[in-house]
């Protein structure tokens, strides 16, 4: 195997592992990716630079598909490049439809033996066929009310008679809402709330009680895959998220509060997990957020002993931002979302990213990230307006740019 074939193998291994550090080492700063026109989700086209290829193509694939590129043959070219023939195999995350598409990749190498180009040829129709129809962003809502008003996208779970329990339809609607909120430039804040007395009682246990053991496991996988993708999208939005909690925020439903930046809870709210009571493990990002927010010992108490918290206890533990009587919660949450929606939206997005990544980076890395984000923020119109308004002692008028 030649050195360049070894480099290509390393590339495919890094893609399969989601190894961003190795990809950064492999790709030349002048890297250009040319991907097949007609791929769904705007994946096709030219991607200039390693970051564009990684974020806008490879990681975008990972958000919508569970798939990997399996190289089968490598053919050297006279100019030193390499043709890689193989197949993409896997399935779409939303719905689980299979993906099986042949590919040809033409790799180009720089003098320093890093990869400087990748031209991709594949059957775009097979990629599209794996996705449900209509695509995300165009599906009708059934059990979630989604509205945009005054720059605020309101995501209201709307199964009040079932406590806004999470079933397959709810998961699909939440994913649709997360997609729309991220794709709409008019959205400058998001409010998550529930119709009726509860935010969400968690998983729809009557639905799962009807399934046999084998089918229950596969349905749980399908649901949690898509629900977790929705939560990940809400957490990664470049706009602030507010959550209003009345009644229960239980089990996986608690994840809707975790992905928010500001949580307004009722005094009589009920934060509970309940997994131990029904013999299930953890979902809804609870195992990631709770130890970080409340500490490991308190998280263990909630998981293993089914400790339930009311609004005041949740405030003391750091799970929520403020607590009010139940009938004041949603109005207060909406007022906060309105306030955030007229703020410096780009800066809010940078703050969200920095805070989120701080949980898994060293101080030296975080300082570099802060410098990068501060430099980018300094070029925005909102930064200019904010600085001038501060000096002039007037209220700034931010436009989210």
Secondary structure, DSSP 8 states (H G I E B T S, - for coil): --HHHHHHHHHHHHHHHT-HHHHHHHEEEEEEEEE-TT-GGGT-EEEESHHHHIIIIIHHHHHHEEEEEEEEEEEE-TTS-EEEEEEEEEEETTT--EEEEEEEEEEEE-TTS-EEEEEEEE-HHHHHHHS-SS-TTS---SSEEEEEETTEEEEEE--GGGTT-B-HHHHHHHHHHHHHHHH-TT--EEEEEESTT-SB-SB-HHHHHTS-HHHHHHHHHHHHHHHHHHHHHHHH-SSEEEEEE-SEEEGGGGHHHHT-SEEEEETT-EEE--HHHHT----TTHHHHHHHHH-HHHHHHHHHH---B-HHHHHHHTS-SEEE-HHHHHHHHHHHHHHHHTS-HHHHHHHHHHHHHGGGS-HHHHHHHHHHHHHHHTTSHHHHHHHHHHHHTS-------
